[in-house]
Amino acid sequence: MESLSDYLDAIEDILDGSKAVPFSNKVSVEKDRIFDIIGEIRLNLPSEIRHAQRIIDDHDKIINDAKNKAQNILKEAEAEAVSLTNNHEIFKRANEQATEYLEETKKNARDMRLGAVDYTDDILDKSENMIRETMQNMEQQYKYMAEYFNQTMDVLYENRQQLRGSQ
């Protein structure tokens, strides 16, 4: 399985294929199969996190590339200014453009970092919610099963009492 959605589909398949509890809307599930899927979810959850880390790493590479471009622009502007010492206005304009480019690059880098953090937080939030829902479903199924067995034991006890009373 590749994604959390696949795991949730597997849990749904188990629930759909489970035997119905007579006279109720409950089903009997194989607890070990559900626990196996939860274990797989835990093992594969880091792949989502690694994906988010790759996004952050790409972000850092883009920032470094932008810084290098900005530095190259500044160096070119300085070289041009040296060669055109008679014309101060050209140097001034190149310096302004390089500064604007650097500021824009910094802003883009901040925006990308915030986007990566939001994306990672969103993935972690979804994962947490899916696991929480799975645990709640499992707890509910366990309650239904315990209730069913308690009712069955009560019926058996009553039948035995009736059987003893008719002797």
N, C-alpha and C positions, 0 to 999 in steps of 0.2 A: 504494500500500500504506500502511496506517495503523500497524500495530504490528509489533514484532519477531517476533511469532508468524507474521504474514503473510509476512515475509521468510524465515523458516525453512521455512514451507510451500513457498515458491517454490523454495528450494534442494532440498527433498525431491522436488518435482515434476521438477526438472532431473535429479536422480539417478535417479528412477524411470523417466524417459523416455530415459535415456542408453542407448547401445548396449552390449551385453554384450561383454566380452572373451572370446573362445573359450577353452574349457577352464579357466575360472576363475570365481570369484564377483565379479569386478571389472567395472567399467564405464568407458567412456570419456566424459569430460564436456567441455563447452565451457567452457574456463577463463575466457573473457571474460564469459560470462553470470554465472558465480559471482562474479567480481570486481565486476561491475555491481551485483549484489545487496548485496555487502559495502559498496560505496560508498553505496548507498541507506541501509543500516543506519546508517552513520556520519553521513549527512546528517540522518536522522530521529531519531537518539538524543537530540539536545538537546530534542526535544519532551517526552520523559519528564522531563527535568531541569526544563524550564519548568513542567510540571505540578506537580512537587514545589515549585518556587519559589512558585507560586500558593498552594499549601497553607500555606507559611510566611508569605506575605503575609496570607492570611486569618487566620492565627494571630495576627499582629501587630495586625490590625484588632480582633479579639476582645479582645485584651489591652487595647488603647486604649479600647474601649467599656467594658470592665469597670472600668478605672481611672476613666473619666469617671463611671460609675454610682457607684463607691465615693466619688468626690469629691462627687458630688451628695448622696449619703446623708450624708456628713460635714457638708456645708453645711446640709442640712436639720436634722440633729441639733443643730448649733450654733445655728441660728436658733430651734429649739424650746427649746433650753436657755436661750437669752437670754430668751425670752418666759416661760419657767417657772422663773425664778431662785429662786423659793421652794421648788422641789422638786428638789433636787440628784440624787436617785435616778434620775429620768427621764433627765437628761443623761448620767449615768454609764452607764445601760443602753444608750442610743442609741450612745454612743461605743464601748462594747464590741461591739455588733452591727456597727457600721461596721468596726471593726478585724477582727472575725471574717470579715466578708464580703471585706475586702481580702486577708486571709491566704489565704482559700479561693480567691480569684481568682488570686493569685500562684501558688498550688499548681497550679491548673488550667492556668495559662499555662505553667508549667514542664513539666507532663505533656504538654501539646500540642506544645511545642517538641521534647521528646524523641521523641514519636511521629512528628513530621514528619522529624526526623533519621533515625530508624530506617526510616521508609518510603523516604526518598531513598536511604539506604544499601542497602536491599534491592533497589530498582530498579537501582541501579548495579551491584550484585553480580550480579544476574541477567543484565544486559546484558553484563557482562564475561565471564561464564561462557558465554553463547551465542556470543559472538565467538570465545572461545578454542576452543570445540567446533567451530565452523565452520572455523577455521584448522587444527585437528588433522585434521578430515575431509578438507580440501583437501590437506594434506600427505600423508595416507595415500593418497589417490587419485593424487597425483603419483608416489609410490613405486611403486604398482601399475602405472601406466602406463610408467614407466621400466623396471621389471622386465620387463614384457611386450615392450617394444621391444628390450631386450637379448637376451631369449630368441629373438625373431624374427630378430635379426641373427645370432645363433649358428647358428640353423637354416639361414639363407641361406648363411652362410659354409661350413657343412658340406656343403650341397648343391653349392656351387660346387667344393669340394674333391673331392667324389665325381665330379662331372661332368668335372673335369680328369683325375682318375685313370682314367676309363674310356676315354679317347682313345687 
